[in-house]
Amino acid sequence: MNNLDYVIEPSKDGGYFAYFRCNAQCKTYAATLEEALDKLIENINGYVEGMYLVEEYNWIFTESIFK
């Protein structure tokens, strides 16, 4: 992941808010900078994994319609 793909900002309460620039759903909050980046990567991986599950479901559903 390129460091231009995400933003990590300090929060007013002392933690860090991290988000992925291309997708507003991929965001997280953590106490440390390293933890924020780790949690953001987990969040992005989970989002992408979910996209693949949807694609598999759409493919199976489409295949069953045309059989």
N, C-alpha and C positions, 0 to 999 in steps of 0.2 A: 504494500500500500504506500503510495506516494504521500509525502507530508503535505502536499497541496490538496489532497482529497478530503482532508478532515481539519477541524478546528478544535482546539482545546483552550478554553478560557477560564481564568480564575473566577470563582464564585464569591459573592459578598460574604458568605459564611465560612470561607476558608477552604472549601473543596474545589473541585474542577468540573466543569461542564464540557462534555465532548460531543461533537456531532459530525456526521458525514455530510459534506456539502451537497452531494447529488441526491440525497434522500433524507427528508425530514423525519422519517420514522426511525432512522438509525441514530439514536442519541443516548447518552448516559451521563451519570453523575458519579463521582468518586472522591475519596478523601485525598488521594495523591495523584500526581501527574501520570506516573507509570500505571497505576491501577485504572485510571480513566482511559488510557490508551488500550490496555488489555481488555477492559470491558467493552470498549467500542469495537474492537476487532471481533470479539465474541458475538456482539450484537449484529454486526455486518454479516458474519458467517452464518448465523441463524437465519437472518433475513434471506440470504441467497439460497440457503438450503430449503427454506420454505417455498421459494420461487420454483425450484426444481421439482418439489413435490406437487405443486400446482400444475406444472408442465406435464408431469407424468400422468396425473389425473386427467388432464385435458386430452392427452394423447389416447389414453385407454378409453375414455368416454367417446371420443371421435371415432376411434376404430370400431367400437361396439355398435355405433349408429350405422356405419356403412357396411356392416357384415350381414 
